[in-house]
Amino acid sequence: MEGVMSVRTSSSRIPLDSFRCFDSRPRFPIARSFISISMDLQRLNPFSVSCVGAQQSNSKDASATLSPTISDPEGNALKIKEWEVGRLQDEVAASQGIRIRRRPPTGPPLHYVGPFEFRIQNEDNTPRNILEEIIWHKDVEISQLKERRPLHVLKKALDNTPPTRDFVGALRASYEKTRLPGLIAEVKKASPSRGVLREGFDAVEIARAYEKGGAACLSVLTDEKYFQGSFENLEAIRNAGIKCPLLCKEFVVDAWQIYYARVKGADAVLLIASVLPDLDIGYMIKICKILGLATLVEVHDEREMDRVLGIEGIELIGINNRDLETFNVDISNTRKLLEGRRGQLIREKEIIVVGESGLFTPADIAYVQEAGVKAVLVGESLIKQSDPGKGIANLFGKDISQ
Ligand SMILES: O=C(O)c1ccccc1NCC(=O)[C@H](O)[C@H](O)COP(=O)(O)O
């Protein structure tokens, strides 16, 4: 049936292009190859074309279920616009060298046709790497969460949240006191690259141990699917009386998440330059400032660093030594990105640089400090120790808790 270009309605044949079809959680036009397969399936299930978004019908006449444009022209026009905006977003991002696409260009690979479920994969609906997979999943997750707790509800909840703590101030104070990089210790149960890092994980207990061991701030992973984290952990740590300011370690793709993080007790949020275009970063920084949140803007290569240095209002830049597309970790990345005029500009702007990932020994800490960082973000090497708080002394080569 490949190559079928039209479907039959009761009155006429309509070219598929005029349908702009959508799946059952409609966001994306469904690829033409999918339509032809669904047409094929009609022999098994006469209602199968209803997958294009029209209402299900009990009629044996497939024509009754065909046209979404006929059943809901306005809703459909809106979805088409949404999809077009998504494509435009990806084009703008690509022009800034961003390879991560915000959502699959031709829709998710999983489709439901009546009782059948299919996976039709092609390069437009298959993520190119783990980061892209996480972002596509996040996009769907956020649109569902937003339906349950719309922005106006979150804004109301803000009235009852306590004030934020000074994340950047805590890092500066720690550096002034110890003359060592201020530690952001990460509450991290698992990761896509390393699997489960700690069994019997108690987020509050770990957070307490980190604070006791001398961490200036904590980073709490909130992604459930890939890191086994949660907003419940963030909230529980915040409510347990821990004083260290908290970074909400999320994959932010929508400003709604910033409000949500604030309501759940965050003092800072992460923005990833390989995912977000400059305008989004600038806009999100402004929202964070209004909400009293700090932003840690993360880069991995020179191009991202140059983009971020051109954005207003940056206070903290994280250099991730982990390539989130390949998982390669190389701490010399921190030094590379701080060499020459980039390091000079950072010093002039008094931006604090955070060295992130792959730090295990006092020599690693000394290396990134020498390169110019005033803070470090550490997960694996601490979380794997039986007492993560004591792990801090091992990492720095001395007790930094006093
Ligand atoms: O850690 C991963 O496997 C990972 C995969 C995909 C996206 C992000 C990922 N990690 C986030 C981080 O960068 C780290 O959690 C953080 O910098 C701490 O790193 P480490 O000390 O190496 O645990």
PDBQT file of the ligand as one rigid body, heavy atoms in Angstrom, charges set to zero:
ROOT
HETATM    1  O1  LIG A 501      25.458  11.307  34.227  1.00  0.00    +0.000 OA
HETATM    2  C1  LIG A 501      24.985  10.930  33.145  1.00  0.00    +0.000 C 
HETATM    3  O2  LIG A 501      25.089   9.769  32.727  1.00  0.00    +0.000 OA
HETATM    4  C2  LIG A 501      24.204  11.879  32.290  1.00  0.00    +0.000 A 
HETATM    5  C3  LIG A 501      23.656  11.445  31.100  1.00  0.00    +0.000 A 
HETATM    6  C4  LIG A 501      22.920  12.291  30.304  1.00  0.00    +0.000 A 
HETATM    7  C5  LIG A 501      22.700  13.581  30.695  1.00  0.00    +0.000 A 
HETATM    8  C6  LIG A 501      23.234  14.039  31.894  1.00  0.00    +0.000 A 
HETATM    9  C7  LIG A 501      23.985  13.206  32.680  1.00  0.00    +0.000 A 
HETATM   10  N1  LIG A 501      24.512  13.602  33.880  1.00  0.00    +0.000 N 
HETATM   11  C8  LIG A 501      24.342  14.894  34.426  1.00  0.00    +0.000 C 
HETATM   12  C9  LIG A 501      25.636  15.358  34.934  1.00  0.00    +0.000 C 
HETATM   13  O3  LIG A 501      26.282  16.040  34.219  1.00  0.00    +0.000 OA
HETATM   14  C10 LIG A 501      26.146  14.840  36.242  1.00  0.00    +0.000 C 
HETATM   15  O4  LIG A 501      25.103  14.314  37.011  1.00  0.00    +0.000 OA
HETATM   16  C11 LIG A 501      26.899  15.813  37.130  1.00  0.00    +0.000 C 
HETATM   17  O5  LIG A 501      27.711  16.691  36.448  1.00  0.00    +0.000 OA
HETATM   18  C12 LIG A 501      27.757  14.994  38.143  1.00  0.00    +0.000 C 
HETATM   19  O6  LIG A 501      28.624  14.139  37.435  1.00  0.00    +0.000 OA
HETATM   20  P1  LIG A 501      29.441  12.984  38.143  1.00  0.00    +0.000 P 
HETATM   21  O7  LIG A 501      30.213  13.576  39.285  1.00  0.00    +0.000 OA
HETATM   22  O8  LIG A 501      30.350  12.439  37.102  1.00  0.00    +0.000 OA
HETATM   23  O9  LIG A 501      28.440  11.984  38.646  1.00  0.00    +0.000 OA
ENDROOT
TORSDOF 0
